[in-house]
């Protein structure tokens, strides 16, 4: 059946398909978020137009876990996945290879 899918699942599948070693370091959100807040504020003070590598938005995005039941409840009849994450990644990576992006 379907299970909760998070960024760690995505990174694991991506590293498998790219045949590279999966990163084994996990930094907890409670540790990363204060750094992200400082980076965001520092970039604002310096007048930078782009976001820093570690930002509040990126920390929030990387900490998302998607429950199939929650996605179905939120989306109702508007959207449902047409393929598995593995198939989607495989097709995306094939496209990138065809375009010489990898």
The 8 nearest C-alpha neighbors of each residue, nearest first, counted from 0:
[[1, 2, 67, 3, 68, 83, 66, 4],
 [0, 2, 67, 3, 66, 4, 68, 83],
 [3, 1, 4, 0, 67, 66, 65, 68],
 [2, 4, 66, 65, 67, 64, 5, 1],
 [5, 3, 65, 64, 8, 2, 66, 6],
 [6, 4, 64, 8, 7, 65, 63, 9],
 [5, 7, 9, 8, 61, 10, 63, 64],
 [8, 6, 10, 9, 5, 11, 4, 12],
 [9, 7, 11, 5, 6, 10, 4, 12],
 [8, 10, 6, 12, 7, 11, 13, 5],
 [11, 9, 13, 7, 12, 8, 14, 6],
 [10, 12, 8, 14, 9, 13, 21, 7],
 [11, 13, 15, 9, 10, 14, 8, 16],
 [12, 14, 10, 16, 15, 11, 9, 17],
 [13, 15, 17, 19, 11, 21, 12, 16],
 [16, 14, 18, 12, 13, 17, 11, 19],
 [15, 17, 13, 18, 14, 12, 89, 19],
 [16, 18, 14, 15, 19, 13, 92, 12],
 [19, 17, 15, 16, 14, 20, 13, 21],
 [20, 18, 14, 17, 21, 15, 16, 13],
 [19, 21, 14, 22, 18, 15, 23, 17],
 [20, 22, 14, 11, 23, 19, 10, 15],
 [23, 21, 24, 20, 11, 10, 25, 14],
 [22, 24, 21, 25, 20, 11, 7, 26],
 [25, 23, 22, 26, 21, 27, 7, 20],
 [24, 26, 27, 23, 22, 7, 28, 31],
 [25, 27, 28, 24, 31, 30, 29, 23],
 [28, 26, 30, 29, 25, 31, 32, 62],
 [27, 29, 31, 30, 32, 26, 58, 62],
 [30, 28, 27, 32, 31, 33, 26, 34],
 [31, 29, 28, 27, 32, 33, 26, 34],
 [30, 32, 28, 34, 29, 33, 35, 27],
 [31, 33, 35, 34, 29, 28, 30, 36],
 [34, 32, 36, 35, 31, 37, 30, 29],
 [35, 33, 37, 31, 32, 36, 38, 30],
 [34, 36, 54, 32, 38, 55, 53, 33],
 [35, 37, 33, 39, 34, 38, 55, 32],
 [38, 36, 34, 40, 35, 39, 41, 33],
 [37, 39, 35, 41, 36, 40, 42, 34],
 [38, 40, 36, 42, 37, 41, 54, 35],
 [41, 39, 43, 37, 42, 38, 44, 36],
 [42, 40, 38, 44, 43, 39, 37, 45],
 [43, 41, 45, 47, 39, 40, 44, 38],
 [42, 44, 40, 46, 41, 45, 47, 39],
 [45, 43, 41, 46, 42, 40, 47, 39],
 [46, 44, 42, 43, 47, 41, 40, 48],
 [47, 45, 43, 44, 42, 48, 41, 49],
 [48, 46, 42, 45, 49, 43, 50, 44],
 [47, 49, 46, 50, 42, 43, 45, 51],
 [50, 48, 47, 51, 42, 46, 52, 43],
 [49, 51, 52, 54, 48, 39, 42, 47],
 [52, 50, 53, 54, 38, 39, 49, 42],
 [51, 53, 54, 50, 57, 38, 35, 49],
 [54, 52, 35, 51, 57, 38, 58, 55],
 [53, 55, 35, 57, 56, 51, 39, 52],
 [56, 54, 35, 58, 57, 36, 59, 32],
 [55, 57, 59, 54, 58, 60, 53, 35],
 [58, 56, 60, 54, 59, 55, 61, 53],
 [59, 57, 55, 61, 60, 56, 54, 62],
 [60, 58, 56, 62, 57, 61, 55, 63],
 [59, 61, 57, 58, 62, 63, 56, 6],
 [62, 60, 58, 59, 63, 6, 57, 5],
 [61, 63, 59, 60, 58, 64, 6, 28],
 [64, 62, 60, 61, 5, 65, 6, 59],
 [63, 65, 5, 4, 3, 66, 62, 6],
 [66, 64, 4, 3, 5, 67, 63, 70],
 [65, 67, 3, 69, 68, 70, 4, 64],
 [68, 66, 70, 69, 71, 65, 3, 1],
 [67, 69, 71, 66, 70, 72, 65, 73],
 [70, 68, 72, 66, 71, 67, 73, 65],
 [71, 69, 67, 73, 72, 68, 74, 66],
 [70, 72, 68, 74, 69, 73, 75, 67],
 [71, 73, 69, 75, 70, 74, 68, 67],
 [74, 72, 70, 71, 75, 69, 68, 77],
 [75, 73, 71, 77, 72, 78, 70, 76],
 [74, 76, 72, 71, 77, 73, 78, 70],
 [75, 77, 78, 74, 79, 71, 72, 73],
 [78, 76, 74, 75, 79, 71, 73, 72],
 [79, 77, 74, 76, 80, 75, 71, 70],
 [78, 80, 81, 71, 77, 74, 76, 70],
 [81, 79, 82, 78, 83, 84, 67, 71],
 [80, 82, 79, 83, 87, 78, 84, 86],
 [83, 81, 80, 86, 87, 84, 85, 79],
 [82, 84, 86, 85, 87, 81, 80, 88],
 [83, 85, 87, 86, 88, 82, 9, 12],
 [84, 86, 88, 83, 87, 89, 12, 82],
 [87, 85, 89, 83, 88, 84, 90, 82],
 [88, 86, 84, 90, 89, 85, 91, 83],
 [87, 89, 91, 85, 86, 90, 92, 84],
 [88, 90, 86, 92, 87, 91, 85, 93],
 [89, 91, 93, 87, 88, 92, 86, 94],
 [92, 90, 88, 94, 93, 89, 87, 95],
 [91, 93, 95, 89, 94, 90, 88, 96],
 [94, 92, 90, 96, 95, 91, 89, 97],
 [93, 95, 97, 91, 92, 96, 90, 98],
 [96, 94, 92, 100, 98, 93, 97, 101],
 [95, 97, 99, 93, 101, 98, 94, 100],
 [98, 96, 94, 95, 99, 93, 100, 101],
 [97, 99, 95, 96, 100, 94, 101, 93],
 [100, 98, 96, 97, 101, 95, 94, 93],
 [99, 101, 95, 98, 96, 97, 94, 92],
 [100, 96, 99, 95, 92, 98, 97, 93]]
